[in-house]
Amino acid sequence: MPVAPVPVAPAVDVAKLGHSMIELAPTEFTRDTMLGAALALDQRENPLRLNLFATAIRIFLDHVMDALAPREQVEACRWFEPVEGQDKPVRKARLTYALIGGLTVEQIEKITGIDVKPLINEVIGAYSDLNKQVHGREDTIVRDLDEQDAIAHDVLVALAALLEAQRDYRREIVDGIADALRSEAVEKLTTETVGEIDILAAHYTVDWVGIDERHVVGITATHVEYEITGSVGVTLLYGSGSDRRRGDGAEIGEEFPIGMRFQVPVETPQDIGKAEITSEIDTSAWFDNGDDDDFDDGVRNMADSDV
């Protein structure tokens, strides 16, 4: 009977790898459990080293899934299908939600070119192999340190890939959606009345909108939500055109920080007509009088009375 090959020990310190993954954990408790797993790997003389590591990792993954893939959210996804005999979502469904929320794998491939299935299968496979070591038996304990290291290495690499992908995939998803909506969103801002600026002057023009950063707010079972931050350049107009020509009015160019939040349904994430957009412009600096000179005070008074 052929003998199964013993895994080749990786040329890496797996305990050090475990410690390096603590910062990837999404919650304080999962950071504690990853620390426990890494400390177990430090104990190379402990005959139950791999078993203790396996137990810690199982606790780690269970709580990571609680944080990244709440049961009610997974079950609310349009792609979710219950598995017969299971009273809660299986690991594959929870991993899928953790990576892409309520979007489908087909949408993700179209928007980003990413195929999420191989990573999900890799995590499930590595976790299943490790799960065999949770319950130690005299005839199943792996005592060879190189074999222990090889098993631990595969699991840690798969989990690191999962946690990094959970962060990176969501950013790529939002980038793909934002690119499709950006020009329309800017046009919406420049053509609609902006309340924060309207307070400063009855008449104004929006001259330009600059986008600096995009942030993922959340990808849920039903919506993708993100925000962009940047600046908006405006010209505040006081008095009528003839007033300004006579020198009785004023034109003032200003730049204000801006934030725009987008909420788009997972069914049509790139359709501007279905997007809910809210914007907020920070004009607080305008009201910070400080050492304002008389001209600035006069303009602000004009803003209060201008029609």
DAWOWO-V342950 format. One record per pair of residues at least 4 apart in sequence whose ideal C-beta (glycine too) atoms are under 6 Angstrom apart, sorted by the first residue. I is the first residue (numbers start at 1). J is the second residue. If there is no record, write none. Layout:
I	J
I	J
//
This chain:
6	147
7	147
7	150
9	146
9	149
9	150
10	153
12	17
14	41
14	149
14	152
14	153
15	38
15	41
15	42
17	156
18	37
18	38
18	41
18	156
19	38
21	34
21	160
22	31
22	34
22	35
24	163
25	30
25	31
25	34
26	30
26	67
27	67
29	63
30	60
30	63
30	64
33	56
33	59
33	60
34	60
36	56
37	53
37	56
37	57
40	49
40	52
40	53
40	56
41	53
41	152
43	49
48	52
50	133
50	142
50	148
51	133
51	136
53	152
54	130
54	133
54	134
55	134
58	134
64	68
65	69
65	94
68	98
69	74
69	94
69	97
69	98
71	88
73	221
74	89
74	93
74	94
74	97
75	80
76	221
77	102
77	221
79	104
83	90
86	90
89	93
89	94
95	120
98	166
99	116
99	166
99	169
100	108
101	219
101	220
102	221
102	222
102	266
103	107
103	108
103	266
105	116
107	111
108	112
108	114
109	115
111	176
112	172
112	176
119	165
122	158
123	158
123	162
126	154
126	155
126	158
130	155
136	141
142	147
142	148
149	153
161	165
164	168
165	169
170	216
170	219
174	178
174	216
174	226
177	269
177	270
178	182
178	214
180	270
181	185
181	272
184	272
185	277
186	209
189	209
189	279
190	206
193	198
196	281
196	283
197	204
197	234
200	236
200	303
201	236
201	237
201	303
202	306
202	307
203	237
204	234
204	236
204	237
205	235
206	234
207	233
207	235
208	233
209	232
210	230
210	231
211	228
211	230
212	229
212	230
213	229
214	228
215	227
216	226
217	225
217	226
217	227
218	225
219	224
223	263
223	265
224	264
224	269
225	263
226	262
227	259
227	261
228	260
229	259
230	258
231	255
231	257
232	256
232	258
233	255
234	254
235	251
235	253
236	252
237	251
238	249
238	250
238	302
238	306
239	243
239	244
239	248
239	249
243	248
243	249
244	249
250	299
256	281
256	282
256	283
257	282
258	281
259	280
260	279
261	278
262	275
262	277
263	276
264	269
264	275
265	274
268	274
292	296
292	297
302	306
//
